[in-house]
Amino acid sequence: MRRWGTGLVLVAMVGLLCACGSSGTESSAKKAAAQKTITIGIPNFALPSPALGCGGASAGAGGTTSIPVTVSRAGAQVAAMANVCIDGQGPFPFVIDTGAAGSVIDSKLAANLHLAHVGTPQQFAGVGCTATSIGVQVPSWSVGGLSLSAQTVSAAALPDFGGPGQPDGLVGSDVWARFAAMRLDFARQILEVPGTEAPAPTSPVVVNGPSSTPVPPALLMGSAQVVAPMRVEAVEGQVLISTTVRFAQHRRMQFVPDTGDSQSVIDRAAARPLGLAPSNVVAKQTTVCSFVTVPLVHSGPWSIGGNELAQQLIGSTNLGVVGAAGFVGLLGADQLSRFGSVIFDYQGGRLVLGAG
């Protein structure tokens, strides 16, 4: 499983949005240290109903296609999932995961569907663990009734995937980028694409921030609250996106806008010089191959594209190869969902928050 080297799969990232205030005589850091430590367990998010089967897609204005998604919350955590059908079988619940550079299927489901292996097993790293994945050929598939082209996806045994009440995979940016743009509407619980699916690029493509290509107007339903530059890198069927986040007046840092991360997280090494105040909350989290416990810290004032984000608790942990690649955090669905909707403009290099 590759998230372009992202060693931490934060699909079931956990924690608690906690506004632990401070007094004039005692800092929030000291108060947190004096409080009893609270450990938050991994939540169970609602899966999409199987009642729609392999259907659900509908035509919208301006040539758009809408599919139903299930948005659920557990404390401050937010997850979005949709039904996926593979070769006419299903539906299977998959996470809408823009932070996944390549889509993933649980290895047990891949075996049950007799999906042909492609290539040789590859090793990948998580936090303090390693595991293997292998490419499998998906001959035909759909998400929420939206037909998708045949492709190779990674099959891996991920913790908290493939069991009763658990998702069976991730639909990543490799898929959504082929539609040029995608709008995930948390408030209305729908996902929209502006047109038909294009072939994946055959050579590396980099979109480094806003281009002259406009945001597909059919996805805009009002004036956007935030329009932030988004870097898009596509190579070998993988698509990685990132944007710039700033804490207080510190330097700008690259975060992955990640709908598959139910709580935002920052690399511990990057957080250290920011002086983020600790909390008394720790959270159990799922990596690609293990379970870990991570302390949560107060974000303090932070912003994207010069616009303030809501202050909250975020995870602080060693992101390993994510940090080594220059990406020091994940901007999760807990924060993105606050804007009601998010447009991922892959072709134009923009992240549009709160567009109606």
matplotlib code that plots the C-alpha trace (Angstrom):
import matplotlib.pyplot as plt

x = [0.0, 1.5, 0.3, 3.4, 5.4, 2.9, 3.6, 0.5, -3.0, -5.3, -8.6, -9.7, -7.6, -9.0, -9.1, -11.3, -11.8, -11.3, -11.4, -9.3, -9.2, -6.6, -6.8, -4.8, -2.6, -2.0, -1.1, -3.0, 0.1, 0.5, -3.2, -3.1, -0.2, -2.0, -5.1, -5.6, -4.6, -7.6, -7.2, -9.6, -10.2, -10.7, -14.3, -16.7, -17.9, -21.2, -20.9, -23.0, -26.2, -26.1, -29.7, -28.7, -26.6, -24.4, -26.4, -27.0, -25.4, -27.5, -27.0, -26.8, -26.6, -23.8, -23.0, -22.0, -22.6, -23.5, -23.1, -24.3, -21.7, -22.2, -20.6, -20.4, -18.9, -17.5, -16.7, -14.6, -13.7, -15.3, -15.3, -16.8, -17.5, -19.3, -20.4, -18.0, -18.9, -16.2, -16.9, -20.6, -20.2, -20.9, -21.5, -18.4, -17.8, -14.8, -13.3, -13.2, -9.5, -7.8, -4.7, -4.2, -2.1, -3.3, -6.5, -6.3, -8.4, -8.3, -6.4, -9.1, -11.7, -9.2, -8.7, -12.5, -13.0, -10.2, -8.5, -5.4, -2.1, 0.1, 3.8, 5.5, 4.8, 6.2, 7.2, 6.0, 6.6, 4.4, 5.1, 7.4, 6.3, 6.5, 4.1, 3.6, 1.2, 0.7, -1.0, -4.3, -6.2, -9.7, -11.4, -14.5, -15.7, -17.9, -18.3, -21.8, -23.0, -20.3, -18.5, -14.7, -12.1, -10.3, -7.0, -4.5, -4.9, -2.9, -4.1, -3.0, -4.0, -4.7, -5.7, -9.4, -10.2, -12.1, -14.0, -17.7, -18.6, -15.3, -14.5, -13.0, -10.7, -9.8, -10.8, -7.8, -6.7, -5.6, -9.3, -10.6, -7.8, -9.0, -12.2, -10.1, -11.9, -14.1, -16.4, -17.0, -20.0, -20.0, -23.2, -25.3, -23.5, -22.8, -19.8, -19.8, -17.5, -17.8, -17.7, -16.4, -13.4, -10.2, -7.3, -4.6, -1.5, 1.2, 4.0, 4.7, 2.6, 3.1, 0.6, 2.3, -0.6, -3.3, -3.2, -5.2, -7.7, -10.7, -12.5, -15.3, -18.2, -20.8, -19.1, -19.4, -22.6, -21.6, -18.6, -15.8, -14.7, -11.1, -9.2, -5.8, -3.0, -2.8, 0.3, -0.6, 2.0, 1.0, 3.4, 3.0, -0.7, -0.3, -1.5, -0.3, -1.7, -0.5, -1.2, 0.4, -0.6, 0.9, 0.9, 0.7, 3.6, 5.9, 7.0, 4.6, 4.6, 3.3, 0.2, -1.7, -5.4, -6.7, -10.4, -9.3, -7.8, -10.6, -8.4, -5.6, -2.0, 1.4, 4.8, 6.3, 9.7, 7.9, 5.6, 8.5, 9.7, 6.1, 5.7, 2.2, 0.7, 0.2, -3.2, -4.1, -5.6, -3.9, -5.5, -5.3, -4.6, -4.3, -1.3, -0.9, 0.4, 0.0, -1.9, -0.2, -1.1, -0.4, -0.6, -2.8, -1.7, -3.4, -3.1, -3.3, -3.8, -3.3, -4.3, -4.5, -4.2, -4.1, -7.5, -7.8, -8.7, -10.7, -8.4, -8.5, -6.6, -4.3, -2.3, 1.5, 3.5, 6.4, 5.2, 8.3, 8.7, 5.9, 8.2, 11.2, 9.3, 8.7, 5.1, 4.8, 1.2, -2.3, -5.2, -8.0, -11.8, -12.3, -11.1, -12.2, -15.8, -16.2, -16.5, -19.4, -17.9, -14.4, -13.5, -10.3, -9.3, -6.6, -6.4, -6.3, -4.2, -6.7, -8.2, -11.6, -13.2, -16.8, -18.1, -21.8]
y = [0.0, 3.3, 6.7, 8.1, 6.9, 7.8, 5.4, 6.2, 5.3, 7.6, 6.3, 5.6, 8.3, 9.0, 11.6, 14.2, 17.8, 19.4, 23.1, 23.0, 26.7, 28.6, 31.0, 34.2, 32.5, 29.1, 28.2, 25.6, 23.4, 23.4, 22.8, 19.9, 18.4, 18.5, 16.8, 13.1, 11.6, 10.6, 7.8, 7.8, 4.6, 3.9, 4.8, 2.9, 5.0, 4.3, 2.3, 3.2, 1.3, -1.7, -1.0, 0.9, -2.0, -0.9, 2.1, 5.6, 7.9, 10.7, 13.3, 16.9, 20.4, 21.2, 17.6, 16.7, 13.3, 12.9, 9.9, 9.3, 9.2, 8.4, 11.0, 10.0, 11.5, 10.0, 12.9, 15.3, 12.6, 12.6, 9.9, 9.7, 6.4, 5.2, 1.8, 0.2, -2.7, -4.8, -6.8, -6.8, -7.9, -5.9, -3.3, -3.0, 0.1, 2.1, 5.3, 8.4, 9.1, 12.0, 11.5, 8.0, 8.5, 5.1, 3.2, 0.1, -3.0, -5.3, -8.4, -10.8, -9.2, -9.3, -13.0, -13.6, -11.9, -13.8, -10.6, -11.4, -10.4, -7.8, -7.7, -8.9, -8.2, -4.9, -4.0, -0.8, 0.8, 2.0, 3.4, 0.8, -1.9, -3.3, -5.2, -6.2, -5.4, -6.6, -5.1, -6.6, -6.0, -4.6, -5.4, -3.2, -1.3, 1.6, 3.8, 4.9, 3.8, 5.9, 3.6, 3.6, 2.4, -0.9, -0.4, -1.9, -1.2, -2.3, -5.2, -5.2, -6.5, -3.3, -3.2, -2.4, -3.2, -6.1, -7.2, -6.9, -3.2, -2.1, -0.6, -2.8, -0.3, 3.3, 5.2, 7.5, 10.6, 8.3, 7.9, 11.4, 13.1, 11.4, 13.5, 16.7, 17.8, 16.4, 18.0, 16.3, 17.8, 16.8, 18.7, 17.2, 13.8, 13.7, 13.6, 15.2, 15.1, 17.6, 15.3, 12.1, 10.1, 10.7, 8.2, 8.4, 10.3, 8.2, 10.5, 12.5, 15.6, 18.3, 21.1, 23.5, 25.7, 27.6, 27.5, 29.4, 26.5, 27.7, 25.6, 23.7, 26.1, 23.3, 22.4, 25.9, 26.6, 30.0, 32.1, 30.1, 30.8, 29.8, 29.1, 27.7, 26.6, 22.8, 21.0, 17.9, 15.3, 12.4, 9.6, 5.9, 5.9, 7.6, 11.1, 13.0, 16.4, 18.9, 22.4, 25.0, 25.4, 27.9, 27.9, 31.4, 33.4, 30.4, 29.3, 27.7, 23.9, 21.3, 19.3, 16.7, 17.5, 14.1, 13.2, 9.7, 11.0, 11.5, 13.8, 16.1, 15.2, 16.9, 15.2, 15.4, 16.8, 19.6, 20.4, 20.8, 24.3, 25.5, 25.2, 23.7, 23.3, 19.6, 18.3, 15.6, 13.5, 10.6, 8.7, 5.1, 5.2, 2.7, 2.7, 0.6, -2.3, -1.6, 0.2, 3.1, 5.6, 9.2, 12.4, 15.2, 18.8, 22.1, 23.6, 27.2, 29.7, 28.2, 29.0, 27.9, 30.3, 33.2, 32.2, 31.1, 27.5, 26.5, 25.8, 22.2, 19.2, 17.4, 14.3, 14.6, 11.6, 10.5, 10.4, 8.7, 8.7, 11.4, 13.9, 12.6, 13.5, 17.0, 16.6, 17.4, 16.8, 15.7, 18.1, 15.8, 15.5, 16.9, 20.3, 20.0, 19.1, 22.4, 24.2, 22.1, 21.2, 20.9, 21.0, 19.2, 20.9, 18.5, 20.1, 23.7, 23.2, 24.5, 23.5, 25.2, 25.2, 26.1, 26.8, 26.8]
z = [0.0, -1.0, -0.1, -1.9, 1.0, 3.7, 6.4, 8.4, 7.3, 9.3, 8.0, 11.6, 13.1, 16.6, 19.3, 20.8, 19.8, 23.2, 23.9, 27.1, 28.1, 30.1, 32.9, 33.4, 36.0, 34.6, 31.0, 29.1, 29.0, 32.8, 33.2, 30.8, 32.6, 35.9, 34.5, 34.4, 31.0, 28.9, 26.3, 23.4, 21.6, 17.8, 16.8, 14.7, 11.7, 9.9, 6.7, 3.6, 3.3, 1.0, -0.1, -3.2, -4.4, -7.3, -8.1, -6.7, -9.3, -10.8, -13.4, -12.2, -13.7, -16.1, -16.9, -13.4, -11.8, -8.1, -6.0, -2.4, 0.4, 4.1, 6.4, 10.0, 13.1, 16.3, 18.7, 16.6, 14.1, 10.6, 7.9, 4.4, 2.7, -0.5, -1.9, -4.4, -6.7, -8.4, -11.5, -10.7, -7.1, -4.0, -2.7, -0.5, 1.7, 0.7, 2.3, 0.1, 0.7, -1.2, 0.9, -0.7, -3.8, -5.0, -4.3, -2.0, -1.5, 1.5, 0.6, 1.9, -0.4, -3.3, -2.8, -2.5, -5.8, -7.4, -8.6, -10.7, -9.2, -11.0, -10.4, -7.3, -3.6, -2.3, 1.2, 2.8, 6.2, 8.9, 12.4, 13.9, 11.5, 8.0, 5.8, 2.1, -0.6, -4.2, -7.2, -8.3, -11.6, -11.2, -14.5, -13.9, -11.0, -9.8, -6.8, -5.8, -9.3, -11.1, -13.5, -13.3, -15.7, -15.2, -13.3, -11.0, -7.2, -4.2, -2.1, 1.5, 4.9, 6.8, 10.5, 11.0, 7.4, 5.9, 9.0, 10.1, 10.4, 8.7, 5.3, 2.6, 0.9, -0.1, -3.3, -3.7, -5.6, -8.5, -9.3, -8.6, -10.5, -13.7, -13.5, -13.4, -10.2, -7.4, -4.9, -1.6, 0.1, 3.8, 4.6, 1.8, 1.9, -1.9, -4.1, -7.5, -10.5, -13.4, -16.4, -17.8, -16.7, -18.6, -19.0, -16.4, -17.5, -19.1, -18.1, -14.9, -14.4, -11.9, -11.3, -8.9, -7.6, -9.4, -13.2, -15.8, -16.0, -14.0, -11.3, -13.1, -12.6, -12.2, -8.9, -7.5, -5.6, -4.1, -3.2, -1.8, 1.8, 0.9, -2.3, -1.5, -3.9, -4.3, -5.7, -7.7, -8.7, -10.9, -11.8, -12.5, -11.8, -8.4, -7.6, -4.6, -3.5, -0.9, 0.3, 2.5, 6.2, 8.6, 12.4, 13.9, 12.4, 11.8, 8.4, 6.0, 5.8, 3.4, 4.5, 2.6, 2.4, 3.4, 3.6, 4.6, 7.8, 10.3, 12.4, 11.4, 12.4, 12.4, 12.4, 15.9, 14.7, 12.8, 15.7, 18.2, 17.2, 16.9, 20.7, 20.4, 23.8, 24.9, 26.0, 28.5, 25.7, 23.9, 21.0, 19.7, 16.0, 13.2, 10.9, 7.8, 9.9, 13.6, 16.3, 18.1, 20.9, 20.0, 22.2, 21.0, 21.0, 20.7, 17.2, 18.4, 15.6, 12.2, 8.7, 5.0, 2.1, 4.6, 6.1, 9.7, 10.5, 13.5, 16.5, 17.6, 18.9, 16.4, 16.6, 17.0, 16.0, 13.9, 10.3, 9.2, 5.4, 5.1, 6.9, 4.9, 1.7, 2.9, 4.0, 7.7, 8.3, 7.2, 7.0, 7.9, 7.5, 11.0, 9.7, 6.0, 7.0, 8.9, 5.6, 4.5, 1.1, -0.4, -4.1, -5.1, -8.4, -9.6, -13.1, -11.9, -8.7, -6.2, -2.9, -2.6, 0.8, 1.5, -2.1, -1.2]

ax = plt.figure().add_subplot(projection="3d")
ax.plot(x, y, z, "-o")
ax.set_aspect("equal")
plt.show()
